[in-house]
Every structure is written in structure tokens, then in C-alpha cells.
Amino acid sequence: MFKKLYDWIMALARSRNAPWALAIVSFTESSFFPIPPDVMLAPMVAARPNKAFVYAGICTAASVVGGLLGYAIGVYLEPVGQAILSLFGHSDGRAQFQAWFDQFGLWVILAKGVTPIPYKLVTITAGFARFDLFTFMWASVLTRGIRFFAVAAVLKFYGPQLLEEFEKRINLYAILGLVVLVGGFVAIKYFG
């Protein structure tokens, strides 16, 4: 089962439509979509390592523009923003993030933008907090760029070895990834 899904993703990663799919996933992930763009970025870099930094640039640009949509949701569509936070297990997240923005401001964006924490939580709550838009934009470019270019660099230079290992044990890694994903959501729900 996982092998077929993997083969489909790799075929999409090699297709001429892959950059558009990457841009769409990156854009939507920053405002409402649950799947991170790394799911597309990794196989695309594995398929075409010479385009690693082009793909990282697409990811960064689309993520930042999508972040603007998330920010706008927080400013203009508060009930929608609250519903998105609730969907991701942060029904009381607005108050928590608001306190973080009040106390730490820019550092919230800088810290959370690089981590695998869903960036939509940062973008929407930055809108709730009416955080300075100019600062939000440059911090988003910086942190998202660091994240996606770092992923692309690691995959470009170490990807063939990682890909060979991954393909040998695809089912094991898929199950481990699923356990980590579910465990992360449970940890956020009960300890976040």
C-alpha cells in the first residue's frame, strides 16, 4: 500500500505539474490545509536534485503568500480562524498565541516559522493579534526560507543515500511516521 502511494508521489514529483502542485500545497498549508509542503518538496528534490533550491524558493514564496491569507483570516474572518484553530486542536489557542505575541512578538514568528508546527497557527493568530504586517512578512520570508532551503540542501546533498535507505524500509518508515504524527497530535491536544 505505502509503496504504491510512494510511487505515485514520486511520479507526480517528476511531472511537469509538480512545481504548481508544490506551490498550491505550500500556499494552502500556511492558512488552512493540514499537510505540510515537505511531503511534496522531499520527493521533488529526490527526483531532480539539480532543482532543489528552485523548489525551495517556490515553497518559500507560496508559503509567505499563503501566510498573508492566514493573517487576513485572523484579521477579517475571526470565526473562520477560530474554527481552523479548533480543527487543529487549539480551540483555546487564540488566547495562548495572543499572550505569546504580546510577550514575545517577533520571536513567535521566528521560532515557529522554522519548526514543523503548523504555520497556519502562527499566521492566523498574528492576524488576531493585529501584529505589524511588515514585520510579519519579513520574518515569514526569513523563517520559511531557512526551513525550506535547509530541507532542500539536506536532500540535495544526502538525498540519494537517504532515498535508498527509505525505499528499502518504506513500510517501516511509513508506520513510524504515522505513529509520530498521531503522537504529535495527541501530545498537542493533551499537553499543548
C-alpha positions in Angstrom: 0.0 0.0 0.0 2.7 2.5 1.0 4.8 1.5 -2.0 2.0 2.5 -4.4 1.5 5.8 -2.7 5.2 6.4 -2.7 5.4 5.6 -6.4 2.5 7.9 -7.1 4.1 10.8 -5.2 7.5 10.2 -7.0 5.7 10.2 -10.4 4.0 13.5 -9.5 7.3 14.9 -8.3 8.8 14.1 -11.7 5.9 15.5 -13.7 5.8 18.9 -15.3 3.0 19.9 -13.0 5.0 19.2 -9.8 6.0 22.9 -9.2 2.4 24.0 -9.4 1.3 21.3 -7.0 4.1 22.3 -4.6 3.1 26.0 -4.8 -0.5 25.1 -4.1 0.3 22.9 -1.1 2.7 25.5 0.3 0.2 28.3 -0.1 -2.7 26.4 1.4 -0.7 24.9 4.3 0.1 28.4 5.6 -3.6 29.3 6.0 -5.8 26.2 6.3 -4.5 22.9 4.7 -3.3 20.2 7.1 -0.5 18.7 5.0 3.0 20.4 5.1 4.7 21.1 1.8 7.7 18.9 2.8 5.5 16.0 1.6 5.9 17.4 -2.0 9.3 19.0 -1.6 11.2 15.9 -0.5 10.3 13.7 -3.4 10.7 16.5 -5.9 14.2 17.2 -4.7 14.9 13.4 -4.7 13.6 13.2 -8.3 15.5 16.3 -9.5 18.3 17.3 -7.1 19.6 20.0 -9.5 16.4 21.9 -8.9 16.4 21.7 -5.1 16.8 25.4 -4.5 14.3 26.3 -7.2 11.8 24.1 -5.4 12.7 25.6 -2.0 12.2 29.1 -3.5 8.7 28.1 -4.8 7.9 26.6 -1.3 9.1 29.8 0.4 7.3 32.3 -1.9 4.0 30.3 -1.9 4.1 29.8 1.9 4.6 33.5 2.6 1.8 34.5 0.2 -0.4 31.8 1.9 0.7 33.3 5.2 -0.9 36.6 4.1 -4.2 34.7 3.6 -3.8 33.2 7.1 -3.1 36.7 8.5 -6.2 38.1 6.7 -8.3 35.3 8.1 -7.2 36.3 11.6 -8.0 40.0 10.9 -11.2 39.8 8.9 -12.7 36.3 9.4 -12.1 35.7 13.1 -14.8 32.9 13.3 -13.2 31.1 10.4 -9.8 31.5 12.0 -11.1 30.2 15.4 -12.7 27.2 13.6 -9.3 26.4 11.9 -7.5 26.6 15.3 -10.1 24.3 16.8 -9.8 21.9 13.9 -6.1 21.6 14.7 -6.7 21.0 18.4 -6.2 24.6 19.6 -9.8 25.7 20.5 -8.3 27.9 23.2 -5.2 28.7 21.1 -6.2 32.2 20.3 -5.7 33.3 23.9 -2.5 31.4 24.2 -1.0 32.7 21.0 -2.2 36.3 21.8 -0.3 36.1 25.0 2.8 34.9 23.2 2.5 37.7 20.7 2.0 40.2 23.4 5.0 38.9 25.3 7.4 37.8 22.6 6.1 39.4 19.4 8.6 38.8 16.6 10.2 35.8 18.3 6.9 33.8 18.0 7.2 34.0 14.2 10.9 33.4 14.1 10.7 30.3 16.3 7.5 28.8 15.0 8.2 29.5 11.3 11.2 27.2 11.2 9.7 24.3 13.2 7.3 21.7 11.9 4.5 23.3 14.0 1.7 24.1 11.5 2.4 27.6 10.3 -1.2 28.4 9.9 -1.5 28.6 13.7 1.1 31.4 13.6 -0.4 33.3 10.6 -4.0 33.3 11.8 -3.1 34.3 15.3 -0.7 37.0 14.0 -3.9 38.4 12.3 -5.9 38.0 15.5 -3.1 40.0 17.4 -3.0 42.6 14.6 0.8 42.0 14.6 2.7 44.5 12.5 2.3 43.3 8.9 5.7 44.4 7.6 7.5 42.6 10.4 5.2 39.6 9.9 6.2 39.5 6.2 10.0 39.8 6.5 10.0 37.3 9.4 7.9 34.9 7.4 10.3 35.2 4.4 13.3 34.6 6.7 11.9 31.6 8.7 10.2 29.8 5.9 13.2 30.3 3.7 15.5 28.9 6.3 13.3 25.9 6.8 12.7 25.0 3.1 16.2 25.8 1.9 17.6 23.7 4.7 15.4 20.7 3.8 16.3 21.1 0.1 20.0 21.3 0.9 20.0 18.2 3.1 18.1 16.3 0.4 20.2 17.6 -2.4 23.5 16.6 -0.9 22.4 13.5 1.1 19.2 12.5 -0.7 20.5 9.6 -2.7 21.7 7.7 0.4 18.5 8.7 2.3 16.3 7.7 -0.6 18.0 4.3 -1.0 17.5 3.6 2.8 13.9 4.8 2.7 13.0 2.7 -0.3 14.4 -0.4 1.4 12.3 0.0 4.5 9.4 2.1 3.2 6.7 0.3 5.2 8.6 0.6 8.5 9.2 4.3 8.0 5.6 4.9 6.9 4.3 3.3 10.1 6.9 5.2 12.2 5.9 8.4 10.5 2.2 7.7 11.2 3.0 6.9 14.9 4.9 10.2 15.3 2.2 12.2 13.5 -0.6 10.7 15.7 1.6 11.0 18.8 2.3 14.7 18.0 -1.4 15.5 17.7 -2.1 13.6 20.9 0.7 15.5 22.7 -0.5 18.8 21.4 -4.1 18.0 22.5 -3.2 16.9 26.0 0.0 18.9 26.8 -0.3 21.9 24.5 
